[in-house]
């Protein structure tokens, strides 16, 4: 009994749940999926004499425009709302691009923030606790300023067979209190980020495509990166109280400063751009798949677990909420539009839902050939 024929289940606007399937059609091509084939790199990519902070700002703004175009190619008519905001204290700005209640995408956010300020005691403690080298460089008796340029992306498709995905890339700089950012070098500077996949239903080919694409981007710069960052991702996105991971992983890294900044910038450029090729074709492939009411409910249950991680464990969410003057709407953009918490939800053993659950209770190698 497909939802297309289930008139007892209606969407927010009163239309038949699943009615979007008749409107959707996979696009013949996805914009910017083949960034490697571009003849010319953007000016900020080749401007090796420019400020790295300014170049990172240009990169995240470019990434935002590219991903918005790629995701809009999936939608028959819905478009992103572009919301430019400035901090009330004058310490930076952001651009939040959000699409809600689309046919392919129930909620998608592509947010850029370029902000600066003074690190709070809580933020400094968090930074010292996670990295011994950082602890050595940041005196407990001193105050520090920071500036950061970053992009944060979360996509929650409507169809339960199409996976949710997340991407985040940033450059963070720490300065002495009241230092001149134009003339003084930062005390610390690093890149961080990654991308991960969270399906409600497990499609082996989809997961292998996602991981394989990210691995290729990593291997072009350092053949040790993928294994390191994949393991880091598995650790970071653990949900201890559920004894599971948030999804099927991807790559994640933080405090990356182990190479010259130009080499790291070029790695981040490739890894961040690879997300379109890694993810958007998966939504295009699955968004027209018929689904049942039970499958929709399972998707909402899994979204509940997704929300639990973001609100309880995610370091970016915690940092944002601890930042004075932070824009709460943008910080909580990652949460799904709808979710569900059922008491003692337990899939039938051997069911597709149970298959997903067993998968996220352990980690897996997604880049070796699948067993015949």
C-alpha positions in Angstrom: 0.0 0.0 0.0 2.0 2.9 -1.3 1.6 6.3 0.3 0.6 7.7 -3.1 -2.7 5.9 -2.6 -3.0 6.5 1.2 -5.4 9.4 1.5 -5.4 9.1 5.3 -1.9 10.5 5.5 -1.6 14.1 4.4 1.4 16.5 4.3 1.6 19.9 5.9 -0.3 21.7 3.1 -3.1 19.1 3.2 -2.0 17.3 0.0 -1.8 13.5 -0.2 1.4 12.2 1.5 3.6 10.9 -1.3 1.9 13.0 -4.0 5.3 14.6 -4.7 6.4 11.5 -6.5 4.4 12.4 -9.6 6.2 15.8 -9.8 9.7 14.6 -9.4 12.1 13.6 -12.2 15.8 13.1 -11.9 17.7 15.9 -13.7 19.8 14.9 -16.7 22.8 16.4 -15.0 23.7 18.0 -11.7 25.5 21.4 -11.7 29.0 21.4 -10.4 29.2 17.6 -9.9 32.3 17.5 -12.1 34.3 20.4 -10.4 37.6 18.6 -11.3 36.8 19.0 -15.0 36.6 22.8 -14.8 39.1 24.5 -17.0 39.9 27.4 -14.7 40.2 27.6 -10.9 38.5 30.5 -9.1 40.8 33.5 -8.4 40.8 32.8 -4.7 42.3 29.4 -5.4 45.4 30.7 -7.1 45.8 33.9 -5.0 48.6 32.4 -2.9 49.7 35.9 -1.6 46.2 36.7 -0.2 45.0 36.4 3.4 44.1 32.8 4.1 41.0 34.0 6.1 39.8 36.0 3.1 40.4 33.1 0.7 38.5 30.8 3.0 35.6 33.3 3.1 35.6 33.3 -0.7 35.6 29.5 -0.8 32.7 29.0 1.5 30.6 31.6 -0.4 31.4 29.8 -3.6 30.6 26.4 -2.1 27.3 27.8 -1.0 26.3 29.0 -4.4 27.4 25.8 -6.1 25.5 23.5 -3.7 22.3 25.6 -3.8 22.3 25.3 -7.6 22.9 21.5 -7.4 20.1 20.9 -4.9 17.7 23.2 -6.7 18.2 21.1 -9.8 16.3 18.3 -7.9 13.2 20.5 -7.2 10.4 21.1 -9.7 9.6 24.6 -8.4 10.8 25.1 -4.8 13.8 27.4 -4.3 16.1 28.3 -1.4 15.4 31.5 0.6 18.6 33.4 1.0 18.8 35.2 4.3 21.7 37.6 4.9 22.2 38.6 8.5 24.7 40.7 10.4 25.6 40.3 14.0 24.1 43.0 16.3 27.6 43.6 17.7 29.1 44.2 14.3 31.4 41.2 14.6 30.6 39.4 11.4 27.8 38.2 9.1 26.2 35.1 7.7 24.1 34.0 4.8 21.6 31.3 5.5 20.1 29.5 2.5 17.1 27.4 3.5 14.6 25.4 1.6 11.6 23.9 3.5 8.7 21.8 2.3 10.0 21.1 -1.1 9.0 18.1 -3.2 12.4 16.4 -3.1 13.8 18.1 0.0 11.8 18.4 3.1 14.4 20.7 4.6 17.8 21.8 3.5 20.1 24.4 4.8 23.4 25.7 3.3 24.8 28.2 5.8 27.8 30.4 5.7 29.1 32.4 8.7 32.1 34.7 8.8 32.5 35.9 12.4 35.0 37.1 14.9 35.0 37.9 18.7 36.5 36.9 22.0 36.7 33.3 23.1 34.7 32.6 26.2 36.2 30.6 29.1 33.9 27.6 28.1 35.1 27.7 24.5 38.8 27.9 25.6 38.3 25.0 27.9 36.7 22.9 25.2 39.6 23.6 22.8 42.2 22.8 25.4 40.5 19.6 26.5 40.3 18.1 22.9 43.9 19.0 21.8 47.0 18.8 24.0 49.0 21.0 21.5 46.3 23.7 21.7 46.4 23.5 25.5 50.2 24.2 25.4 49.8 27.3 23.2 46.8 28.9 24.9 47.7 30.2 28.4 45.0 29.7 31.0 45.7 33.3 32.3 45.3 35.1 28.9 42.4 36.1 26.8 42.1 35.4 23.1 40.2 36.6 20.0 39.1 34.4 17.2 37.9 34.7 13.6 36.3 31.9 11.6 34.9 31.4 8.1 32.9 28.3 7.6 30.0 26.6 5.8 27.6 24.2 7.4 25.2 22.0 5.3 22.4 19.6 6.3 20.0 18.1 3.8 16.9 16.1 4.9 15.1 14.7 1.8 11.4 13.9 1.9 11.7 10.3 0.6 12.7 7.8 3.2 14.9 6.0 0.7 17.0 9.1 0.0 19.7 9.6 2.7 20.2 12.7 4.9 23.7 14.2 4.6 25.8 16.8 6.4 28.8 18.8 5.4 30.9 21.3 7.4 34.2 23.0 6.5 35.9 25.9 8.3 39.1 27.7 9.0 39.6 28.9 12.6 42.2 31.4 13.7 43.1 32.4 17.3 44.8 35.7 18.1 46.1 37.5 21.2 43.4 39.7 22.7 43.0 42.9 20.7 45.7 41.9 18.1 45.7 43.5 14.7 44.6 40.7 12.4 46.1 42.4 9.4 49.6 42.6 10.7 50.0 40.0 13.4 50.1 36.2 12.9 47.6 34.1 14.7 48.6 32.1 17.8 46.8 29.1 16.3 45.2 28.5 12.9 43.6 25.3 11.6 41.2 23.8 9.2 38.3 21.5 10.2 35.4 19.8 8.5 34.1 16.7 6.8 30.9 15.1 5.4 28.8 12.2 6.5 25.8 10.2 5.3 22.7 9.2 7.4 20.3 6.9 5.6 17.1 5.5 6.9 17.4 2.5 4.5 20.7 1.0 3.6 21.7 0.9 0.0 25.2 -0.6 -0.3 26.0 1.0 -3.6 25.0 4.5 -2.3 27.2 4.2 0.7 30.2 3.0 -1.3 29.7 5.8 -3.9 29.7 8.4 -1.1 32.8 7.0 0.6 34.6 6.3 -2.6 34.2 9.8 -3.8 35.5 11.3 -0.6 38.4 8.9 -0.5 39.4 9.9 -4.0 39.4 13.6 -2.9 41.6 12.6 0.1 44.0 10.4 -1.8 44.8 13.2 -4.2 46.5 15.0 -1.3 47.6 12.4 1.2 46.9 8.7 1.0 46.7 8.4 4.8 43.9 11.0 5.1 40.9 8.9 4.2 41.6 6.1 6.7 42.4 8.7 9.4 39.4 10.9 8.8 37.0 8.0 8.3 37.9 6.6 11.7 37.7 10.1 13.2 34.2 10.4 11.7 33.1 7.1 13.2 34.3 8.2 16.6 32.9 11.7 16.5 29.4 10.8 15.3 28.8 8.1 18.0 25.6 8.3 20.0 26.7 6.7 23.3 23.3 6.5 24.9 22.0 4.7 21.8 25.1 2.5 21.3 25.1 3.4 17.7 26.6 5.9 15.2 24.5 8.7 13.7 24.8 7.1 10.3 27.2 5.3 8.0 30.0 7.8 8.3 32.2 9.7 5.9 35.2 11.8 6.8 35.8 14.2 9.7 38.8 16.1 10.9 39.6 19.1 13.2 42.7 21.1 14.2 44.3 20.2 10.9 47.7 22.0 10.7 50.1 19.2 9.9 51.1 20.7 6.5 51.8 24.1 5.0 48.5 26.1 4.9 48.5 26.3 1.1 48.5 22.5 0.8 45.7 22.2 3.4 43.6 24.9 1.7 43.8 23.0 -1.6 42.8 19.7 0.2 39.8 21.4 1.8 38.9 22.9 -1.6 38.8 19.4 -3.2 37.1 17.6 -0.3 34.4 20.3 0.1 33.7 20.4 -3.6 33.5 16.6 -3.8 30.4 16.6 -1.7 28.1 17.4 -4.6 29.4 14.5 -6.6 29.3 12.2 -3.5 25.8 13.0 -2.4 23.4 14.8 -4.7 23.2 12.0 -7.3 22.1 9.7 -4.4 19.0 11.9 -3.8 18.3 12.1 -7.5 18.5 8.3 -7.7 16.1 7.6 -4.7 13.7 10.6 -4.5 11.2 9.0 -6.9 11.1 5.6 -5.1 7.6 4.7 -3.8 7.3 4.3 0.0 4.9 3.1 2.6 3.5 4.7 5.7 5.7 2.4 7.9 8.8 3.5 6.0 8.0 7.1 6.5 7.6 6.5 10.2 10.9 4.8 10.4 12.5 7.7 8.6 11.1 10.0 11.3 12.3 7.7 14.1 15.9 7.8 12.6 15.6 11.6 12.4 14.9 11.7 16.1 18.2 9.9 16.7 19.9 12.5 14.4 18.4 15.3 16.5 19.6 13.7 19.7 23.2 13.7 18.5 23.1 17.3 17.3 21.6 18.6 20.6 23.6 16.5 23.0 27.0 15.8 21.5 27.7 18.0 18.5 30.7 20.3 19.2 29.7 22.9 16.6 26.2 23.3 18.1 27.7 23.7 21.5 30.3 26.3 20.3 27.6 28.3 18.6 25.3 28.3 21.6 28.2 29.4 23.8 29.0 32.3 21.5 27.6 35.6 22.7 25.2 37.2 20.1 24.9 33.9 18.2 22.1 33.5 15.7 20.1 30.6 17.1 18.0 30.0 14.0 21.1 29.3 12.0 22.7 27.2 14.6 19.6 24.9 14.9 19.1 24.8 11.1 20.5 21.3 11.2 17.5 19.9 12.9 14.9 18.1 10.7 11.6 19.7 10.0 9.8 16.6 11.4 10.9 13.8 13.7 9.4 11.0 15.8 10.1 9.4 19.1 8.3 6.1 19.7 8.5 4.3 23.0 10.5 1.0 22.6 10.6 1.1 18.8 12.1 -2.2 17.8 12.3 -3.3 14.1 11.4 -6.9 13.2 14.6 -9.0 13.1 15.9 -9.3 9.5 13.8 -6.4 8.2 15.3 -3.6 6.2 14.9 -1.4 9.2 16.8 -3.9 11.4 19.5 -4.1 8.7 20.1 -0.4 9.1 20.1 -0.6 12.8 22.6 -3.4 12.9 24.8 -1.5 10.5 25.0 1.7 12.6 25.8 -0.4 15.7 29.3 -1.1 14.3 31.7 0.5 11.8 32.5 -0.8 8.3 34.9 -0.6 5.5 33.0 0.9 2.6 35.9 1.1 0.1 36.9 -2.5 -0.4 34.9 -4.6 -3.0 31.6 -5.9 -1.6 31.4 -9.7 -1.0 29.8 -11.6 -3.9 
